Amino acid sequence: MSRHGERSGAGPAEQAVDRTLAAAVRRTGAAAGGLYVLDEQGRVLCLVATGGLPAEYAEPWTRIALAAPDPVADAVREERLVWVAGLEELARRYPRAAAAQPYRFCMAAAPVFGPATCRGALLLLWPAGRCAGVSHRERARMMHATHRISGLLKAAREPPAIPDQPRLVRVYDLDTRAPQALLGFAERLPGGSLALDTEGRITFVTSGAARLLDSDPASLLGRSPWQALPWLNDPAYGDKYQAALLSREPVFFHALRPPSTWLDFYLFPGIDGVSVRVVETALTDQPPPRLPLRPPSIAGSAGASRLYQLMHLSAALTEAVSVHDVVDLVAAQILPTFGAQGLVLSTADAGRLKITGHRGYQPEVIERLDGLPLDTSITPAGQVLASGVPSFFADPAEMDRSYPHARTLSDKQAWAFLPLIASGRPVGCCILSYERPHTFTANERAVLTSLAGLIAQAMDRARLYDAKHQLAHDLQQTLLPRTLPHINGLDVAAGYLPTGHGMDIGGDFYDLIRLDEHTAAAVIGDVQGHSTAAAALMGQVRTAVHAHATAGATPDQVLTRTNRVLTDVEPDLLVSCLYAHLDLTGHQITLASAGHAPPLMRRPDGYTAPLTVDPGPLLGIHASALYPPTTAPLAANTLLVLYTDGLVEVPGQDTDDTTAGLAEHLARTDASDLNQLIGSLVHHSWPHGRHTDDIALLLLRTTN
């Protein structure tokens, strides 16, 4: 056996990375670890090496979309250490990940950098008892490992290759030698004893254990129990081992050794493996005389892990919002799960199959497939959708017998055609294809058929969302000004960022009104809520403000009269609004506020602070409300930033502190390009881009 992490199939760079990963797991006292690297498109994080657990247990986490809500993805996107202090916190913050690994453990993910930017992450898992947090020493050792891996990635001439399956790194060498005294001690104990390393391989077995397991000791050493003993190859037993190793807590279970002998297994985990005691079950403790229930799974020793992987995929599909999200998720996670190389997702539309997403096909192939009628004889897709019964073709000959023209479309060698049926309605078809012949087992067919139902539900929801999103976008665009007027002596820029919740319809609005050649009015406001009612009320307010402003009303009169309009219609929603009258020849600004945040003003000398404005009540509260005006000088080269509260209301932070920090940022930031400045201001308040409310910005700079 070679040293930790070294494999004959890995090059020197990969071996160095693997040794660093193994050292990080050992030196931090972690139970397991893994290294993720971004794919060529920079959209999916792929597990390239893992150690401390059997490789199959990492299957639910082998590919993670960079945009997914996941600790590893957060560490890469935000370029910071992410610590999750246990299963409850994982379920609260990352429910999708918790569904895939429902064990009691803690985790930390730290970014790893390549030649230019963040290229991946180091993930370490600790037992549940370590939930207080990463110590300074462990943090230093973890950072040392990430710096070491970053250096190796930067030194490599090419990006690291992403293997089909993660490399298995040996954290601790396999050693089946036992001192004679230890062997004698273990042999004298009643029952039997086994020792398993972190990858589940048997490293020590007593004659009593071999007798109880009805197996030869030589056939057990170096193999996992579920590989050596078919009657232990049950997902429930593998799940017990994984739970013991990750949580480092003792685990007990019964198992039936055919034909009728029940055995008790006691698992005692440690840092470098698991000690197992095996005894024959007492007569009074024997379970009912039946075989243990075996959950449906795809064949292999990954039983429980594969079940959790399917739960993970199901949870991920429930979170997919748009059709694009569904396509990305199926391509990033379902394709590699089943070893497929090609994907075509199509929807039924007006009697034709319209392709909504694909992977692994040349554009000319997709062009020929797109828009085929449902009764086409070129591919099985239409027939599968009409009948609702999936079709599987293990090789080209099998396809040729029923659809001789299908194989000429591409060079694929095996196919699974899955109908997407939602609530009894045909939604579309999902095609998974393989570059080599592939035999579909009964379990694999069953799981793919079940997944097709989940994909259909996700696709149906996503199509509805996309339609509503387009409607909301169109409505929003009609209510906001398409362009801002050109006004001599004034540079302007505006931006609107929806939160992305619901239908993306918000009540934030802005406007710039040309009053004459050297006079303008700037307006910004916010209607409560995110709904069509909020958007409609926003349109009414904008129209009323515009009408009163162009009629020559003063700022206080504009808000007073608009308020009366709103109280007359008795809206259920309230509105904040800031109105600013800009006299560019008199170098003066007059403002009136209906409960809206005052603008930031950056003077020509660079001094920046919020303007002091005496606010009136929100619009729509009381018909007789008054809105006192505030006047201030407006010198040339003065910059004004009008904004809605979504820019400064950051959870966990005081709004006054956020506003003060924004003013400081504005004072020291290059303001030559107002459009770039909008992005800079938003990034300062929301560096990770997850703003919780709509944001509207209107920037005005006097030029003379």
C-alpha positions in Angstrom: 0.0 0.0 0.0 1.3 3.5 -0.9 1.4 6.4 1.5 -1.7 8.3 2.6 -3.7 9.5 -0.4 -1.3 8.2 -3.1 -2.8 6.2 -5.9 -1.3 4.8 -9.1 -3.9 6.6 -11.2 -3.1 10.0 -9.7 -0.3 12.3 -10.9 2.2 13.9 -8.6 0.1 17.1 -8.2 -3.0 15.1 -7.2 -0.9 12.9 -4.8 0.4 16.1 -3.1 -3.2 17.4 -2.8 -4.4 14.1 -1.4 -1.6 14.0 1.2 -2.5 17.5 2.3 -6.2 16.5 2.6 -5.3 13.4 4.7 -3.0 15.5 7.0 -5.8 18.1 7.5 -8.2 15.4 8.6 -5.7 13.9 11.0 -4.3 17.1 12.5 -7.7 18.7 13.1 -9.1 15.5 14.6 -11.9 15.5 12.0 -13.8 12.4 11.2 -13.7 12.9 7.4 -12.8 15.5 4.8 -13.1 16.3 1.1 -11.8 18.6 -1.5 -14.2 20.3 -4.0 -13.1 22.0 -7.3 -15.2 24.1 -9.7 -15.9 22.6 -13.1 -14.8 24.3 -16.3 -18.0 26.3 -16.5 -17.6 27.5 -12.9 -21.1 26.4 -12.1 -20.7 23.1 -10.2 -18.4 22.1 -7.4 -17.2 18.6 -7.9 -15.7 16.4 -5.1 -12.3 15.3 -6.4 -10.9 13.6 -3.2 -12.4 12.3 0.0 -11.1 10.5 3.0 -12.2 9.2 6.4 -15.4 7.5 5.2 -16.2 4.8 2.6 -16.3 6.5 -0.9 -20.0 5.6 -1.4 -21.0 7.6 1.6 -19.9 10.7 -0.1 -22.3 10.2 -3.1 -25.0 12.7 -2.0 -22.3 15.4 -2.0 -20.2 14.6 -5.0 -21.6 17.5 -7.1 -22.9 20.7 -5.6 -24.3 23.6 -7.8 -22.4 26.8 -7.0 -25.7 28.6 -6.6 -27.2 26.0 -4.2 -27.9 26.7 -0.6 -25.0 24.6 0.8 -22.1 25.2 3.2 -19.5 24.3 0.6 -21.1 26.6 -2.1 -21.4 29.4 0.5 -17.7 29.1 1.3 -16.8 29.4 -2.3 -19.3 32.2 -3.3 -18.5 34.3 -0.2 -14.9 33.3 0.1 -15.1 32.7 3.8 -15.0 29.9 6.4 -18.4 28.5 6.9 -19.0 26.6 10.2 -22.2 24.5 10.9 -22.5 23.5 14.6 -24.6 20.4 14.2 -27.6 18.7 12.6 -30.2 21.2 13.9 -28.3 24.2 12.5 -27.7 22.3 9.2 -31.4 21.6 8.9 -32.3 25.2 9.7 -29.8 26.8 7.3 -29.3 24.1 4.7 -32.3 21.8 4.7 -31.4 20.1 1.4 -28.0 19.1 2.8 -29.5 17.9 6.0 -31.8 15.6 4.0 -28.8 13.9 2.4 -26.8 13.4 5.7 -29.1 13.1 8.7 -26.3 12.4 11.2 -25.1 14.2 14.3 -21.9 16.0 13.2 -20.4 19.4 12.7 -18.7 20.7 9.6 -16.5 23.5 8.4 -15.9 24.6 4.7 -13.1 26.9 3.7 -12.4 28.4 0.3 -9.4 27.2 -1.8 -8.0 29.6 -4.4 -6.6 28.9 -7.9 -4.4 31.2 -10.1 -7.0 34.0 -10.4 -10.0 33.4 -8.1 -11.7 30.9 -5.7 -11.6 27.5 -7.3 -13.0 25.2 -4.7 -13.3 24.4 -1.0 -11.9 22.1 1.7 -14.7 20.4 3.8 -14.0 18.8 7.2 -16.5 16.9 9.3 -16.3 16.4 13.1 -18.3 14.3 15.5 -21.3 15.9 17.2 -19.5 16.5 20.5 -17.3 19.1 18.7 -20.2 21.6 18.1 -18.8 24.5 20.1 -16.8 25.7 17.1 -13.4 25.5 15.4 -10.6 26.1 17.9 -7.8 28.6 17.0 -5.4 25.7 16.5 -7.8 23.8 14.3 -8.6 26.9 12.3 -4.9 27.5 11.8 -4.3 23.9 10.7 -7.3 24.1 8.3 -6.1 27.4 6.9 -2.7 25.9 6.4 -4.2 23.0 4.4 -6.2 25.4 2.2 -3.2 27.6 1.6 -1.1 24.5 0.8 -3.8 23.2 -1.6 -4.2 26.7 -3.1 -0.5 26.8 -3.8 -0.6 23.4 -5.5 -3.5 24.6 -7.7 -1.7 27.8 -8.6 1.5 26.0 -9.5 -0.3 23.5 -11.8 -0.1 24.4 -15.5 -3.7 23.3 -16.1 -6.8 23.3 -13.9 -7.2 20.1 -11.9 -8.9 17.2 -13.7 -12.2 16.2 -12.3 -12.4 12.4 -12.0 -15.6 10.4 -12.7 -15.5 9.3 -9.1 -13.7 11.0 -6.2 -10.3 9.7 -5.3 -10.3 7.8 -2.0 -7.7 9.2 0.3 -6.3 6.9 3.0 -6.3 9.0 6.2 -4.9 6.0 8.2 -3.0 3.1 6.7 -4.6 -0.3 6.7 -2.8 -2.4 9.4 -4.0 -5.9 10.1 -1.2 -6.8 12.5 -2.0 -7.2 16.1 0.3 -7.7 19.1 0.1 -11.2 20.6 -1.0 -9.9 23.9 -3.8 -7.9 22.4 -4.9 -11.0 20.3 -4.9 -13.2 23.4 -6.9 -10.7 25.4 -9.5 -10.4 22.6 -9.7 -14.1 22.1 -10.5 -14.7 25.8 -13.5 -12.4 25.7 -16.9 -14.0 25.2 -18.5 -13.5 21.8 -16.4 -12.0 19.0 -14.5 -8.8 18.2 -13.8 -6.9 15.0 -12.0 -3.7 14.2 -12.9 -1.5 11.2 -11.0 1.4 9.8 -12.6 4.7 8.8 -13.4 3.2 5.3 -15.2 0.3 6.8 -12.5 -2.3 6.1 -12.0 -5.1 8.7 -8.5 -4.8 10.1 -8.8 -7.3 13.0 -11.0 -10.2 13.6 -11.1 -12.8 16.5 -11.9 -16.5 16.0 -15.1 -16.0 18.0 -16.2 -13.3 15.6 -15.4 -15.5 12.6 -17.4 -18.3 14.1 -20.4 -16.1 14.8 -20.2 -14.6 11.3 -19.8 -18.1 9.9 -16.9 -17.0 7.8 -13.1 -17.6 7.4 -11.0 -14.8 9.0 -8.8 -14.5 5.9 -11.9 -13.8 3.7 -12.9 -10.9 6.1 -9.6 -9.0 6.5 -9.3 -6.0 4.2 -13.0 -6.1 3.2 -16.0 -4.3 4.7 -18.6 -6.5 6.5 -21.3 -5.7 3.9 -18.9 -6.8 1.1 -17.8 -10.0 2.8 -21.2 -11.0 4.2 -24.1 -10.7 1.8 -26.6 -10.9 4.7 -25.2 -7.6 6.1 -25.5 -5.8 2.8 -28.6 -4.0 3.9 -29.0 -0.1 3.9 -30.1 -0.2 7.5 -26.8 -1.7 8.7 -24.6 0.5 6.6 -26.5 3.5 8.0 -25.6 2.4 11.5 -21.9 2.3 10.7 -22.0 5.7 9.1 -23.9 7.2 12.0 -21.3 5.7 14.5 -18.4 7.0 12.5 -19.7 10.5 12.0 -21.3 11.0 15.4 -18.6 9.1 17.4 -21.3 7.7 19.5 -21.9 4.0 20.3 -24.5 2.3 18.1 -26.4 -1.1 18.5 -28.4 -3.2 16.1 -29.7 -6.7 15.6 -28.9 -8.7 12.4 -30.2 -12.1 11.2 -27.5 -14.5 10.0 -29.3 -17.0 7.8 -31.2 -19.1 8.3 -32.2 -18.3 11.9 -29.4 -16.9 14.1 -29.9 -13.4 15.4 -26.7 -11.5 16.4 -26.2 -8.3 18.3 -23.7 -5.8 17.0 -22.2 -3.1 19.3 -20.3 -0.4 17.5 -17.8 1.7 19.5 -16.3 4.5 17.2 -13.0 6.2 17.6 -10.8 8.6 15.7 -9.3 6.0 13.4 -12.1 3.5 13.1 -14.8 1.4 14.9 -14.5 -1.4 17.4 -17.3 -4.0 17.0 -18.5 -6.5 19.5 -20.6 -9.4 18.2 -22.6 -11.7 20.4 -25.5 -14.1 19.9 -28.8 -12.5 20.8 -30.4 -13.7 24.0 -33.5 -15.8 23.3 -35.8 -13.3 25.1 -34.4 -10.4 23.1 -34.7 -11.9 19.6 -36.8 -9.8 17.1 -39.8 -11.3 15.4 -38.8 -14.3 13.2 -38.7 -12.4 9.9 -36.0 -10.8 7.7 -35.3 -7.1 8.3 -37.2 -4.8 6.0 -35.0 -3.7 3.2 -35.7 -0.2 1.9 -35.9 0.0 -1.9 -32.5 1.0 -3.3 -30.2 0.7 -6.2 -28.0 -2.3 -5.8 -24.6 -2.1 -4.1 -23.1 -1.2 -0.8 -24.2 2.4 -1.0 -27.8 1.4 0.1 -28.5 3.9 2.8 -26.3 6.6 1.2 -28.2 6.2 -2.1 -31.6 6.5 -0.2 -30.4 9.8 1.3 -29.1 10.9 -2.1 -32.5 10.4 -3.5 -33.9 12.4 -0.6 -31.3 15.1 -1.4 -32.4 15.2 -5.1 -36.0 15.4 -4.1 -35.4 18.3 -1.8 -33.3 20.0 -4.4 -36.1 19.7 -7.0 -38.6 21.3 -4.6 -36.3 24.3 -4.4 -35.9 24.8 -8.1 -37.8 27.9 -9.1 -37.5 28.4 -12.8 -37.2 26.0 -15.8 -33.6 27.0 -16.0 -33.1 25.9 -12.4 -34.7 22.5 -13.1 -32.5 21.9 -16.1 -29.3 22.9 -14.2 -30.2 20.7 -11.2 -31.0 17.6 -13.4 -27.7 18.2 -15.3 -25.6 18.8 -12.3 -26.8 16.1 -9.9 -29.1 13.6 -11.5 -26.9 12.9 -14.6 -23.8 12.0 -12.6 -25.8 10.1 -10.0 -26.9 7.6 -12.7 -23.7 7.7 -14.7 -25.3 9.3 -17.8 -23.5 11.7 -20.1 -26.4 13.3 -22.1 -29.7 15.0 -21.2 -32.6 16.4 -23.1 -35.5 18.0 -21.3 -38.5 18.9 -23.4 -42.1 20.2 -22.7 -45.3 19.5 -24.5 -46.5 22.6 -26.3 -49.2 22.8 -28.9 -48.7 19.2 -30.0 -45.0 19.5 -30.2 -42.0 18.7 -28.0 -40.1 22.0 -27.3 -36.6 21.5 -25.9 -36.1 23.5 -22.7 -32.6 22.3 -21.8 -29.9 19.9 -22.8 -26.4 18.7 -22.0 -23.9 16.5 -23.9 -25.4 17.0 -27.4 -24.2 19.0 -30.4 -26.3 22.0 -31.4 -27.3 20.4 -34.7 -28.7 17.4 -32.9 -30.8 19.6 -30.7 -32.0 21.6 -33.7 -33.3 18.5 -35.3 -35.1 17.3 -32.1 -36.6 20.7 -31.2 -40.2 21.1 -32.2 -40.9 17.5 -33.3 -44.6 16.5 -33.3 -45.8 14.3 -30.4 -46.6 11.5 -32.9 -43.1 11.5 -34.3 -41.6 8.1 -35.2 -38.0 9.5 -35.1 -37.6 9.0 -31.4 -39.6 7.3 -28.6 -40.2 10.6 -26.8 -43.7 11.2 -28.2 -44.9 7.7 -27.7 -43.5 7.6 -24.2 -45.3 10.8 -23.3 -48.6 9.6 -24.9 -48.5 6.3 -23.1 -47.0 7.5 -19.8 -44.8 4.5 -19.7 -41.0 5.0 -19.7 -38.8 3.2 -22.3 -35.2 1.9 -21.7 -32.8 0.9 -24.4 -29.6 -0.8 -23.3 -27.8 -0.6 -26.6 -28.2 0.7 -30.2 -29.5 -2.7 -31.5 -32.4 -2.6 -29.0 -33.2 1.0 -30.2 -32.9 0.0 -33.9 -35.6 -2.6 -33.5 -38.3 -0.1 -32.7 -36.9 3.3 -33.8 -34.3 2.8 -36.6 -33.9 6.5 -37.3 -33.3 7.5 -33.7 -29.7 6.3 -33.5 -28.6 8.4 -36.5 -29.3 11.6 -34.5 -26.4 11.2 -32.2 -23.5 8.9 -31.2 -25.2 7.8 -27.9 -25.3 4.1 -27.1 -28.0 3.7 -24.4 -31.1 5.7 -23.5 -33.8 6.2 -20.8 -36.9 8.0 -22.0 -38.9 9.1 -19.0 -42.4 10.7 -19.4 -43.0 13.8 -17.2 -46.6 13.5 -16.0 -47.9 16.0 -13.4 -51.4 15.6 -11.9 -52.3 13.2 -14.8 -51.3 15.8 -17.4 -48.3 15.2 -19.8 -45.7 17.9 -19.1 -42.8 16.8 -21.2 -40.1 14.2 -21.6 -36.7 13.6 -20.0 -34.1 11.7 -21.9 -30.9 10.4 -20.2 -28.3 9.0 -22.6 -25.1 7.1 -22.3 -21.9 7.0 -24.4 -21.6 3.3 -23.9 -24.2 0.5 -23.7 -25.8 0.4 -20.3 -28.0 -2.2 -18.7 -30.8 -0.7 -16.6 -31.5 -2.8 -13.5 -35.0 -3.2 -12.1 -34.1 -1.0 -9.1 -32.6 1.7 -11.4 -35.7 1.7 -13.6 -37.9 2.1 -10.5 -35.8 5.0 -9.1 -35.6 6.8 -12.5 -39.4 6.4 -12.9 -40.0 7.9 -9.5 -37.5 10.7 -10.2 -39.4 11.5 -13.4 -42.5 12.2 -11.4 -40.6 14.6 -9.2 -39.0 16.3 -12.2 -42.4 16.6 -13.8 -43.8 18.3 -10.7 -40.8 20.6 -10.6 -41.1 21.4 -14.3 -44.8 22.2 -14.0 -44.2 24.6 -11.1 -41.3 26.1 -12.9 -43.2 26.8 -16.1 -46.0 28.5 -14.0 -43.4 30.5 -12.2 -41.7 31.6 -15.4 -45.0 32.7 -16.9 -45.8 34.7 -13.7 -42.3 36.1 -13.6 -42.6 37.4 -17.2 -46.0 38.9 -16.4 -44.5 40.6 -13.3 -41.5 41.8 -15.3 -43.7 43.3 -18.0 -46.0 45.0 -15.4 -43.0 46.4 -13.6 -41.5 47.8 -16.7 -44.7 49.6 -17.7 -44.9 51.2 -14.2 -41.3 52.4 -14.0 -40.0 55.0 -16.4 -38.5 53.5 -19.5 -36.0 56.3 -19.9 -35.0 59.3 -17.8 -35.3 62.8 -19.4 -32.2 64.7 -20.4 -31.8 67.8 -18.3 -29.0 70.4 -18.9 -26.6 70.6 -16.0 -27.6 67.2 -14.5 -26.2 63.7 -14.9 -28.6 61.0 -13.8 -28.6 57.2 -13.3 -31.2 54.8 -11.9 -31.5 51.2 -10.9 -34.1 48.8 -9.6 -33.3 45.4 -8.0 -36.1 43.1 -7.0 -35.6 40.7 -4.2 -36.5 37.7 -6.3 -39.3 36.6 -4.0 -42.8 35.6 -5.3 -43.6 37.3 -8.6 -40.9 39.9 -8.3 -43.6 42.7 -8.1 -42.6 45.3 -5.7 -43.8 48.8 -4.8 -40.5 50.7 -5.0 -40.5 53.4 -7.6 -38.5 56.4 -8.8 -39.0 59.2 -11.4 -37.3 62.2 -12.8 -39.6 64.9 -14.1 -38.5 67.7 -16.4 -40.2 70.9 -15.2 -38.4 73.4 -17.5 -35.0 73.8 -19.1 -33.2 74.2 -15.8 -35.6 72.8 -13.3 -36.4 69.2 -12.5 -38.2 67.1 -9.8 -36.8 63.8 -8.5 -39.1 61.3 -6.8 -38.5 58.1 -5.0 -40.9 56.0 -2.9 -41.9 52.6 -1.6 -45.3 51.0 -1.3 -45.7 48.4 1.4 -45.6 44.7 0.3 -44.9 42.7 -2.8 -48.1 42.1 -4.8 -50.0 43.3 -7.8 -51.9 45.6 -5.4 -48.6 47.2 -4.3 -47.6 47.6 -7.9 -51.0 49.1 -8.9 -50.9 51.6 -6.0 -47.3 52.5 -7.0 -48.6 53.4 -10.4 -51.3 55.6 -8.9 -48.8 57.4 -6.7 -46.4 58.0 -9.6 -49.2 59.3 -11.8 -50.5 61.7 -9.1 -47.0 63.0 -8.2 -46.2 63.6 -11.9 -49.5 65.4 -12.5 -49.2 67.8 -9.5 -45.5 68.5 -10.2 -46.1 69.5 -13.8 -49.0 71.6 -12.7 -46.5 73.8 -10.8 -47.2 72.6 -7.2 -44.4 73.1 -4.6 -42.8 70.0 -3.0 -45.0 70.2 0.1 -48.1 70.7 -2.1 -47.2 67.8 -4.3 -47.2 65.4 -1.3 -50.2 66.9 0.4 -52.3 66.6 -2.8 -51.1 63.1 -3.5 -51.9 62.1 0.0 -55.5 63.3 -0.4 -55.8 61.2 -3.6 -54.7 58.1 -1.7 -56.9 58.7 1.3 -59.9 59.1 -1.0 -59.3 55.7 -2.5 -58.7 54.2 1.0 -55.8 52.0 0.2 -54.9 49.1 2.5 -51.2 49.9 1.9 -49.2 52.8 3.0 -46.6 54.7 0.9 -43.3 56.4 1.8 -42.2 59.1 -0.7 -39.4 61.7 -1.1 -39.9 64.6 -3.5 -37.0 66.9 -4.4 -37.3 70.1 -6.5 -34.0 71.0 -8.1 -33.3 74.6 -9.2 -30.2 74.2 -11.3 -29.8 78.0 -12.0 -30.5 79.1 -8.4 -28.3 76.2 -7.1 -31.0 75.2 -4.6 -32.9 72.0 -3.7 -36.2 71.9 -1.8 -37.4 68.6 -0.4 -40.5 67.2 1.2 -40.7 63.7 2.8 -43.6 61.4 3.6 -41.7 59.1 6.0 -39.0 58.3 3.5 -35.2 58.1 4.2 -33.4 61.3 3.4 -31.0 61.3 0.5 -27.2 61.2 0.8 -25.4 64.3 -0.4 -21.8 64.3 -1.5 -20.5 67.9 -1.7 -17.8 69.0 -4.1 -15.2 68.9 -1.4 -16.0 65.2 -0.8 -18.0 65.6 2.5 -20.8 63.1 2.5 -23.8 62.8 4.8 -27.6 62.4 4.8 -29.5 65.6 4.3 -31.5 66.7 7.3 -35.2 66.6 6.2 -38.2 67.1 8.4 -40.5 64.2 7.5 -44.3 64.1 7.4 -46.4 60.9 7.9 -46.7 58.2 5.3 -49.1 58.8 2.4 -52.5 57.3 3.0 -52.7 57.7 6.8 -54.6 61.0 7.2 -56.2 63.3 4.7 -55.1 66.5 6.5 -51.4 65.5 6.9 -48.8 68.2 6.2 -45.4 67.8 4.7 -43.0 70.6 5.6 -40.5 71.6 3.0 -36.7 71.7 3.6 -34.3 73.9 1.5 -30.6 73.4 1.0 -27.9 74.8 -1.3 -27.0 72.7 -4.4 -23.6 73.6 -5.7 -22.1 72.4 -8.9 -20.6 68.9 -8.9 -22.9 67.9 -6.0 -24.0 64.2 -6.0 -27.3 63.2 -4.6 -28.3 59.5 -3.8 -32.0 58.8 -3.4 -32.8 55.3 -2.3 -35.4 53.0 -0.8 -35.0 51.3 2.5 -34.0 47.9 1.0 -30.5 49.4 0.5 -29.9 50.0 4.2 -32.2 47.7 6.2 -29.8 44.8 6.7 -30.9 42.1 9.2 -28.9 42.2 12.4 -27.6 45.7 11.7 -28.8 49.1 12.9 -30.1 51.2 10.0 -28.3 54.3 11.2 -25.0 52.4 11.2 -25.7 51.0 7.8 -26.5 54.4 6.4 -23.4 56.0 8.0 -21.3 53.2 6.5 -22.9 53.8 3.1 -22.1 57.5 3.3 -18.4 56.8 4.2 -18.2 54.4 1.2 -19.8 57.0 -1.1 -17.3 59.6 0.1 -14.2 57.6 -0.9 -15.6 55.9 -4.0 -14.9 57.0 -7.6 -18.2 58.6 -8.8 -17.2 59.3 -12.4 -19.5 56.5 -13.7 -22.9 56.8 -12.0 -24.1 53.4 -13.3 -21.0 51.6 -11.8 -21.6 53.6 -8.6 -25.0 52.1 -8.2 -23.5 48.6 -8.3 -20.8 49.7 -5.8 -23.4 51.0 -3.3 -25.5 47.9 -3.5 -22.5 45.6 -3.1 -21.3 47.6 -0.1 -24.6 47.0 1.8 -25.2 43.5 0.4 -21.7 42.0 -0.4 -23.2 38.6 -1.0 -26.1 39.8 -3.1 -28.9 38.5 -1.0 -30.9 41.6 -0.3 -34.1 41.0 1.6 -36.2 43.8 0.1 -36.5 45.6 -3.3 -34.0 48.3 -3.9 -34.5 51.4 -6.0 -31.8 54.0 -6.5 -31.8 57.4 -8.3 -28.5 59.2 -8.6 -28.2 62.9 -9.6 -25.1 64.9 -10.1 -25.1 68.7 -10.9 -22.6 69.6 -13.6 -22.8 73.5 -13.5 
